[in-house]
Amino acid sequence: MTAKSVKQDKVLVTETVLRDAHQSLLATRMRTEDMLPICDKLDRVGFWSLEVWGGATFDASLRYLKEDPWERLRQLRSALPNTRLQMLLRGQNLLGYRHYADDVVEAFIERAAANGIDVFRVFDAMNDLRNLETSIRAVKRQGKHAQGAISYTVSPVHTVAHFVDLAQRLAEMGCDSLCVKDMAGLLTPPRAFELFTALRQSVNLPLSCHSHDTAGLSAMNHLRAIDGGANMIDTAVSALCCGTSHAATESMVAALRDTPQDTGLDLQLLQEIASYFREVRKKYAQFESEFTGIDTRVQSNQVPGGMVSNLVNQLRDQGALDRLDEVLAEIPRVRADFGYPPLVTPTSQIVGTQAVFNVLTGKRYHTITNETKNYLLGLYGQPLGKVNPELRRLAIGDATPVSERPADRLAPELNRLAEAVQGVAHSPEDVLSYALFPEIALKFFEARAAGRLAPEPLPPVPVEAPAPQGTPTEFSVTMHGENYHIRILGTGHPHAAQRPYFVTVDGLPEEVYVEILDTASAAEGEAAPARARGKGSRRPQASRAGHVATFMPGTIVDVLVREGDTVKAGDPVLVTEAMKMESEVQAPISGKVVAVHVAKGDAVNPDEVLVEIE
């Protein structure tokens, strides 16, 4: 493609407050009821687009908020008639964590377009453009805007020339615009200028800069990207900006005012919108993390802020928070072994979880997740760098990685999925929800049918008032030689035999369930029965060779044995999920299965006896 020079006119702005901003800062927990009241003002600003859907919002809506994500989209479409609505789509992964057959991808995009999406930002975690072919074709077929996104990262093999080559190929695939997606905050101002200058000279398409502010560089990156030829930027209103979110919308509007790149957006109206979201943010205080501020360590460990928060929570559950620095040091090593994939969903989860396992087991790759095996089989695409051959041998043995487009191995599956939820699904959208998140969607459908859809409780908004005498809300405790600072944010309504309390522990949000004593039993000194699963479980601790246990808290995905089965040491007996990654739990000895203490869906703690072998 011949070099192009495009005159720089006003900069176009994509506002992320309804998707990426609260996903980055508030664990994707913002409810639709807090979006709709401000939509009239958002619709009058004149944004090029509003990012409202995709990413983790679909999962969080079903899992935590008990909202139908399709209904959210329809409501936002109705409330924002004058503004393009944009979504983030993971190519062949859609919004899930595996590749889906082409018929599912095509149906999803058709329904998303019909329900209100105008702009589809399509990316692949591996930058394997074969994984974008079906999505881009489907978007163009619907007459919508296809924005091809390049996952930006830093490594010995990720050069400006490589990114330019990706941009040229995306243009040839029919994209209407291109985006450099700096999801981890690795971009720097000099690199932004160099990259966008090269892109502008190579492709004649609108260029967008998406740069998270994790290292505090986002606004500077935008300005230098604009100097290099970018004419679109992603921002977040100041109430939900900076840190692992984006540069402040108002700040960028002010910085570009009275220049040839003036956005033309109404600063006063933006300030009113920010004031609204400042109040909304208070409702979600329990989801705030101390790891969402500026942290230049990302320039060294390359770990996105949201990924750090997940790691902190997992290590705390394991009682190994003191090993966070070891995990952060291990992640770049694992990434190098994997061939330097960009760290974005799902590769960030795959690499991060494998690094946790490497650190906590004390031996690198002693336990290898199923997703790591699939990655090394080529089922997510081709890494740009060379994979460690010894790791590949440990994970997949003599198996030959696939060389074709991974989705070419998938048979059409939409009809089968529709049959599986016949009588439960009310619409084609329900079938697609089930396709992406089968177990979560089924629970959602069941609760919907029973009239029991209710979001997780939110604590009362903290007020500036002294606590009643004798009722401390902030204190420190010492357990097992460790000091913890506890702050009580509020409490939810009691249900069953427990009441939830919302607290922060050393600044991190936690939800604690306190057991309520039955009055009659309490008089006799007996507590109500504890939950049999997960936190508070009464399973015995593993104490001998035949006790099968897991070293990570998680959920049972599958039980592969029954009482009476004979197994050999190393045979898989369970599949667990932790940090959204699955791994097999293997038999520690050969023998006969004499007891199985778990079922599919059970939550489990480390070192509990899950299966007994003699």
N, C-alpha and C positions, 0 to 999 in steps of 0.2 A: 504494500500500500504506500502510495506516495505521501510525503510529508505535507501536513496541512498547517496553516496558521489561521486561527480563528480570533476575530476581534473580541475583546473582553467587554461585555456589557454588564448589566446589573447581575449580582450574584443571587441565585435562587436558593431558598432555604427549605429544608425538610425538617420539620419539628418532630422530636422523638418522645415528648412527654407522655404520650398515651401508650408507648410500647417500650422502647429500649431504655428510657430514663428510669422508669420504675422497675424494670427488670434488673437494671444494674444496681440500684440503690435500695429497693424495697422488696427484693425477692419475688418480683412479678406479682405482687399481691393487690395492686390497686383494682378496686371493684368498678364495674360499669356504672353503678349508682353515683360514684364520685367523678366520673368522666362527663356524663350527660349534662349536668348543670352549667358547665363552662363551654360547651360545644358552640353555642351561638357566638361567643367572642372569638373562639379559635377559628371559626368559619369566616370571620370578618377580617382577620389579619392579612390574608393574602399569601400564605405559605405556598410554595410550589407543590408541596404534599405534606400530609400528616401521616406519620408511621403509626398505625393503630393495631396491627395484627401480626401474627407469626412469631417466630422465635420461640420463647418459652410460654407465651401467653395462652396458647391452646391447651397445653398440658396443665398449667396452673389453674386455668378456669375450671376444667373438669375435676382436677384432683383436690384443690383447696377451696376454691370459691363457690363450687357447685353451681356454676353458671354454664349455660350452653354457649360455647365460643361463637357459634354461628349466629345465635340470637344477638350477641354483643355486636357482631359486625353489622347486622341489619339495623340495629338501633343507632349505631354510629353513622351508618350511611344516611339514615333518615335525618339525623341531627346535624349533619355536615354536608348539605347539598351542594355547596359551592367550592369544595376543596377536594383535590385528588386524595384518595385513601391508598396507603402503601402498606405492603406486608413484606416480611423477610421469609424467604423460602430456601430450604437447604437442598435444592436440586432434587436428586433422586431419593433423598431422605425425607423430603417434604418437611414435616415438623416433628418427626420421630427420630429414632436412633438406629434404624436399619434402612436398607434400600427396599423400595416398593416396586412392584411390577409396573410397567408402563401404563397399563389401563387404570391403575389406581392414581398415578400421577396426573394423567390427563383428566380423570373425573374430578380430582380435587381442585385442579386449577379452573376447570369449567364452573364448578360450584362456587369457588371463591370469587370469581369474576361476576357471576350472576348475583351474588349476595352483596357486592359492593366494592371489591378491590379494583383499583385502576392501575396501580404500579406494582409490579412484582420484582423485588430485588432478589435475584437468584444467585446463590453461591454454592461452592462445594468446598468442604473442609480441606480436601487434598489438592484443590485447584486442578483436579482431573476433569477437563472440560467434557469428556464423554458423559459424565454424570449430570451435565446441564442440557444436553441435546434435547431430550424429551420435554423438559420443562419449558425451555425457550420456544420450541415449536408450538407447544400448547398455549402459551401466553399469546403468541402472535396470532394463532388461530382464533382466539377470543377477541382480537382487536384491541388488546390492552398493551400497556407500555412494559417492555421487557428491559430491565436494567441488569446487565451482567456485572457481577461483583467479583473482584479479585481479593482473595484472602491474603492480606499483607503479613509478612513475617520477616525475620532476620535470620540468616544462616549462611554457611559457606556456599550454598548452591542457589540461594535466592538473590539474583542480581537484577539490576534495572532492565537489562536486556531480556531477562526471562519474563518480567512483568509486562514489558512492551509486547513480547510475542503473545502472551495470553490476551492482551487487549486487542491485538489485531485479529486473533482467531475468534474472539467474542464478537467483534464487529462483523466478521464474515458470517457468523452464525445468525445474524439478524438483530442483534441487540439495538435498542433505541438510545441507550445511554450506558455509561460505564461508571463503576464505583470502585475506588480503592478502599477496602474495608479493613481498617486498622483496629481490630477488635481488642487487642491487648494493650494498646497504647505504646507500641514500639516505634512508631514513626517519629522522626525528629525534623525540625524545620529545614536544615540543609538537604536532608534526604527527600522531604516533601517537594521542595523546589526542583531538585534534580529529576525526581520521578515524574512529576506532572509536566515538566518541560518536555521530557522524552515522550510521554504519552500524547501530548498535544501535537507534537511534530509527526506522530505516527498514525493517529486516528482522527477522523473528523466527526466526533460524536460529543455530546455534552459529557463533562467529566465531573464526578462527585467525590468529595473528600469526606470520609467517615472515620473520625479519629477519636477514640476514647481518651479521657483526660487523666488516666491513671498516673502518668508521670508528670502531670501538670503542663503538658506541651500542646494540648489540643488547639487552643486559640492561635498560638504561633504557627502550628502546622497549617491551619486553615489559611492564614494570611500568606504564607510562603507558597502554599499550593495554588492559591489564586494568582499570585505573581507568576507561577509557572504555567497557568492555563486552566485551572479548575474554575468552573462557573456554577457549581452547586456545592453546598455544605450541609452537614447534619449538625443540629444544635439541640439544646434542651433549655426550656425556660429556667430562670435562675433558681427557682424553688427546688428543682430536681436536676441540678447541673453539677459538673466537675467531679473530681474523684474518678470512680469507675464509670461515670456517666460521660456527658459531652460538655463542650464549651457552652457558656451561657448564651442563649439566643439574643437577649437584650445587649450583651456586651459586643457581640459580633455585629449586630445592627448598628450600634453606636460607632464602632470602629470603622465601618465602611460608609458611614453617612457622609454626604457631600463629596464623594469620590465617584469616578466613573463606574465603580462596582456597587454603588449604593443599592441596598436591598429594596428600598422603598417601603419597608414594613413600619407600622405604626408603633413607635416605642412606648407611648402612653398606654395603648391597649395591651401590649405585651406585659407591662408592669402590673396591670390589673389582673391579668391571667396568672402571673407569678404569685401575686398576693393570694389568690384563691388556692393555688396548689401548696402554698406554705401552710395553710390551715389543714388541707387534706393530708399532707405528709405526717402530721402529728398523730393521726389515727393509726398509722402503721409503724409506730415507734418500735414495736417488738421485733420488726424485721430489719432494723438498722444494724449495720455492722461497723465495728471500728476499723475494718479493713477496706472501707470504701473511700477513704481519703487519698490524698496524693501520696504516691509511693514509688520512688524512682527505682526501687529494687526490680521492678518489672523489666527495666532495661538490661538487667543481668540474668534474671531467672526466666523471663519471658512468660510469666504466669499471669493470665488475665485476673482482674480483681474478683470477679464472681467465682472463679475457680478457687482462689485463695479462701474465700468464705466457706465454700463447700469442704475444702480440706480441713479448715479449722474445726468445723462442726464434727466431721468424721473422727478426727484425732481426739477431740474432747470426749466423744462417746467411748472411744477406746482407752481413755485415760492416758493418752500419749501426746498431749498438746505440746509438751516440752520438746517433741521431736519434729516440730514444724520446720525448723531450719534445715534439718536433714532431708526432709521431703522436698523442700524448695531447691536444695542443692542437687537432689537426685533427678528431678524432672528434666533438666537440660540433658543429662546423661541418657535418660530413657529416650528422649526425643531424638538424640543423635543416633541411638541404636535403631530407632524406627525409620530413619531416613529423612529426618527434619520435617515432619508435617507441621503446617501451621496449627497453633493451638486455638481451636474454635470448635464448638459442638459439631460432631461428637468426638473428634480426635482429642480435644482437651480432657474430656472425661476418661478416655481410654488411657492416655499417657499419664494423667494425674493419678488415677486409681492404681495403675501398675507401679508407679513410683511409691505410693503408700504401701502396697504389698511388699515391695522390695525392702523398704526400710523396716517395717514392723516384723517381718519374718526373719530379718537378720541375714538373709541370703538373697542375692539378686536373682529374680526369676524363678525362685523356688515354687511360687504359686503364680500361674499365668491365667489371666481372665479369659473367658470365652471371646470377648471382644478383641483382645490382643491377638488371639489365634486367628480370628476372622480377618483382622487387619493384615496380618502377615500372610494370609492366604490370598490377599489381593481383593477381598470382597468389598472393600471401601474405595478401591481405586489404587492407582500407582503412585507411590511416594517419589518425590523428585530426587532425593538422595539415595545412597546405597544403604540397605538394611544390614545390620550386623548378622553375618551368616550363622554364628553360634546361637544367637537368640532365635533365629528362624528355625534352626534344627531342633532346639528345645521345645518350641511351640508347636510345630507342625510336622516334625520328623522328616520323612522323605516325600511328603506331599508336594506337588508342583503348584506354585501360585498361579492363579488364573491370569491370563493375558488379555482376554476379551473384556468388553464393557461389562462390569459386574451385573447390571440389570438384564443382560442378554441371557443370563442363566435362570431368570425368574419367569415362570409361566404366568399367564394372566390369572389374577386372583380376585378381582372385584366381585364376580358372580358367587364365588365360594364364600366370600366374606358376607355378602348380602344374605345368603341362605343361612349362615350361622346366627344371624340376629333377626331372622324373620319372626314377626310377631312382637319383637322388642323394639326394633328400630322404627321410628315414625316417618323417616324421610331419607332421601339419599345422603343428606348431610350426616345423619346419625350413623349410617353405614361407614362413612369416611372417618368419623370420630372413632368408631370401633376398629377400623383398619389401623389407625395410628396408635391407639392406646387401648388394646382389647380389654384388659381387666378393669382399668379405671373407667372406661366408657360403660361397661356392663354394670358396675356399681352405681354409676350416675343414672343410667336408665332405670335401674331398680328403685333407687331413691325417688326419682321423678314420678314413677308410676304409683309409689306409695305416698306421694305428697310430703316427702321428708327431705327435700333439698334445702340445706341450710349451710352457709359458709362457716368456716372455722371462726370461733369467736375472736373479737378484738377487745383488748383491755380498754378501760376508760381512758380518754385523753388525759395525760397528766396535767394537774393544775398546780399553780404556784401557791400552795397553802401548806401550813405546818400540819404534820400528822398529829392525830389525837395522842394525848399523853399515854405512854405505855404501849403504843402501837408502832414499833419501828418499821420503816420501809426501806432502810438501807443499813447494811451491817456487813461484817466480815466473819468468815468461819474458817476453821482449820480442820482439815481431814487428811489423815495419813501423811502428815508433815507438810501438806500443801495449803497455802492461804488463798482464799477465794473472796472476792468482793461481790456481795449480792445486793441487788436493788430490785424491789418489788414494784412492778409497773401497774398491776391490777389483777383482777380475778374474773373468771368466767362463771357461767351458771353451772351448778353441779349436775352431773348426769351419772346414772347408774350409781356406783358406790364411790365416785371420785369427783373432786372439784379441780379444774385447771387453774393454775396460777401462772401469770406471765412475769418473768423476771429477766434481769440481765446478770450474767456471771462473768466478771472481769470485762464487762462491756459488750458481751455477746448475748443475743436474745436466746432464751430457753423457755420451754413450756413444761411446767412441773405438775404432775397429778398427785394430789394429796388424798389419801384414802379416808373416807368418811366412815366412822364407826356406827354400826347398827346399835341403837339405843339399848335394846335388850341384851345384846351380846356384850356391849361395852360394860354393862353393869356387872357382868361375870368376868370381865377382863379379856374378852375375846374380840378380835378385830374381824370385820367383814372380810370375806375371801379376797385375796389379791388376784389381779389378773394373771391368767395362766400363760400369757405370751408377752414377749418383749420386756419393756421396763417393768420391774417388779416380778418377773417370772420366778417361779419356784422350782424350775428344773435344777437338778443337782449339778455341781461343778465336775468337770471331767477330771478323773483321778487315776485312770489306768489306760493301758495301751489300746484297748478295744473301744474306748469312748471316742466317738466322732464329735468334733467340735469345730467351730469357726473362730478365727481370731478377730473378725470384724463384725460389728453389729449390722444386721441387715434383715432381709425378708426371704423366706423360702419360696423359690420359684418353682421347683419341682422336686419330688421325692422319687428316687430311681430304684429303691429297693423296698421289699416287704419283709415282715418277720418270716423267718424260715429260709430266706435266700442264702446261698453260699457266695461269698465274694473273695476276691484276691486283693492283697495289698496293692493299693494304687488304683483300684477300680473306683469310678465315680459313684457316689451314693446319694448325693444331694446337689442341687444347683441353688446357689444363693445370689441375691442381688444386694449390692452395696454401692452407694454413690452412682446409681443408675447403671452399674456394670455388673454383669453376671460372671460367676466363676464356679467351677466344680469343686465340691468337697470330696476328697478321696478317702477310701478305707485305709486306716493306718496299719491294719494287720489283715491277714487272711483268716477266714473263719465263717461262722454262721451268724446271721443277723438275728438277735434275740429280742430286740425291742426297737421301735421307732417312736420317738417322742414328739415329732413335728408333722405338720401337714402343710400343703401348699397354701401360701398366704400368711403363714405365721411369722411374726417378728421374733428375732433371736438375738441373744447377747453373746459376747465372747466367752469362750471356755465353758459353755453349758453343754451338757450331754444331749445330743440330738438323736444319735443312733448308737446302739450298743452291739458290739461284735464280740463273739467268744470263739 
